[in-house]
Amino acid sequence: MSGVVAARPEVAGENVSRLSFTPAALALIEQLWAQHGPLMFHQSGGCCDGSAPMCYQAGEFRTGGQDVLLGTLELPPLPPLPPLPPLPTEAGAGTPSPVAREIPFWMSREQFGVWAHTHLTVDTVPGRGSGFSLEAPEGKRFLIRSRLL
């Protein structure tokens, strides 16, 4: 698939990404980041909406030992905000640096056991996503395309 962006591998012992994002998914992610700020994904593997990757504001879905951090999408950094003028007693704050943007992609450990030998590509299609996933009102939904490793 042309133009896909690989996520940074996060599974212990792996150095090749098993997760990527299509240009359409990246465009929707950029839109959601602009609207909601930092994001995260979780793939539960349940039926219905649980079989689609869900996008949340970072920290809005609690992960734990029952989840696997599959990969981290690294978006291009945002340009830094212009510095505020120094207060009369300050010497100046220096040059601000670009803001890094990382989006973790979590999967339930049970689902990871089923998909352990697959490469996953996050894509978008027209349609309404889950009421809990941030893309629901956008007329698009995230989905997973998979292939054997």
N, C-alpha and C positions, 0 to 999 in steps of 0.2 A: 504494500500500500504506500503510495507516494506521499511525502510530506508529513508522515507521522513523527511524533516526538516521543522518544523513549523516556520512561521514568527512571529515576535513580534506583537501582536494586536495593532492597532493604532486608530480604530474607537472609538469615544467617548462613554464611558459607557460599552465597551466590554473588557473582560479579557480572552477570549478564542480565539485563532487564527482561522481565517476563510481563511487562505492562507498558503499553503505549497509548497515545491519544491522537486522534485524527485532527486535521485542521478544523473541521466543523466543530468538534468537541472543544478544541482550544478556543475558538471564537466565542462559544457559549460560556466557557469558563471565564474568559476575560470580561464578558458582559456581567456575569454574576459577581465576579470580584469587584467590579466597579460599583455594583449596587449594594453588596453585602459585606465587603472586606474579605479577610482571610477565610479560606474554605478548607473542607476536608471531604473525602469520599468514604463510604462504607458499602460493602457488598455482603448481604446476609445470606443469600442463596435460598431463602424461603420461597414460598409460592407467590404468585401474583406480583405485586410491586417489589417484594423481597428479592426477586430474581434479577432486578435491575440495579445498577449502581446508584446509590443515593448520595446527593450532594447536600452538604450542610455548611452552616457557618462553622469555622474552626471551633472545636470544643463543645458544640451543641449535641454531639452524639458521644456518649460515654463508651470508651473502648477499655478492654482489660485483657486478662489472660485467655479469654475465649476468642480473641481476635489476633490476626497476623498482619503486621505492617508489610504489605506486598511491595510497595514502591512509593517514591515521592516525586511528584511532578515539580520541576523547577521552571517557573515562568521567568521571562526576562524581568529584570528589576525595574521598578518604577523610577522615574527621575526623582531626585531628591527635591523636597520642598525648599523654596528659597529661604535663606536664613532670616530670622527675625533681626531687626536692628538691635544692637547691643544696648543694654541699660547703661545709664551714665557711669555706673561703677564697674561695669564689665569690660574686659579687654577684647571681647569678641569670641564667638563660639567656633570659628573655623569654617571649613567647607563641609557642608553636609554630604554624606555618602548615599549612593542609591539604596533603595529599600528592597531587600531580597524578598522573594515570594515563593514559598514552598507549599505544596498541597499534598498531604499524606493520603494514601489510598489503603484503607484497611479492608480486610475480609474476615468473615467468621472462620474460625479454625476448622470447623466441620466442612464448610464449603471449600476451603483451601485443600483439604484432604481429597475432595472429589476432583478439583481442578489442578492438582499439583503438577500435572504434566502438560499444561497448556500455557500458551502465550495469550494474553488478553489485550484487546484493543478497545478502548473506550471511544464510542462514536455517538452521534446524535441522529435522530429521525424525527419527522413531524409527529406530533401527537401530544397528549397530555401525560406528563409524568405523575408520580405519586404526589399526593397532597403534602407530604412531608419533605420532599426534595425541592431544593430552591428553584429548579428550572420549571416546575409545574405551571406557573402562570405565563411562561414564555412561548407556549405552543410547540415546544420541542421536548424530547425526553432523551436521557442518556440510555445507552444500551451497550452490552458487551458482545464483541465478535471474538471468537476464540479459534485457535488452531493448535494442533499438537506441537510440542517442542521437539 
